[in-house]
Amino acid sequence: MNKQELISAVAETSGLSRSDASKAVESVFDTITGALKKGDEVRLVGFGTFACSQRKASTGRNPRTGEPMQIKASKQPKFKAGKSLKDTVQ
């Protein structure tokens, strides 16, 4: 399912117009992104948790040349599925 299919499904199940559903989906994505950017985590009980984790700087190898290179420290967004979601999918 892609973003447009998600918007269509939300519009169909909620009774919203397609443009209102699009605004709602975009708003949810923007809110989650903003919270992660600030360093907060977003916990949706029964669905899952969005959080950021820190990756340390490390030394890697350039796949073409094989020479060592520095990989900068970075933040990585993570999602951990909740128990209800895991049980539903199985």
HELIX and SHEET records of a PDB file:
HELIX    1   1 LYS A    3  SER A   14  1                                  12    
HELIX    2   2 ARG A   18  LYS A   38  1                                  21    
HELIX    3   3 LYS A   83  VAL A   89  1                                   7    
SHEET    1   A 3 VAL A  42  LEU A  44  0                                        
SHEET    2   A 3 GLY A  48  ARG A  55 -1                                        
SHEET    3   A 3 SER A  74  ALA A  81 -1                                        
SHEET    1   B 2 SER A  58  ARG A  61  0                                        
SHEET    2   B 2 PRO A  68  ILE A  71 -1                                        
END                                                                             
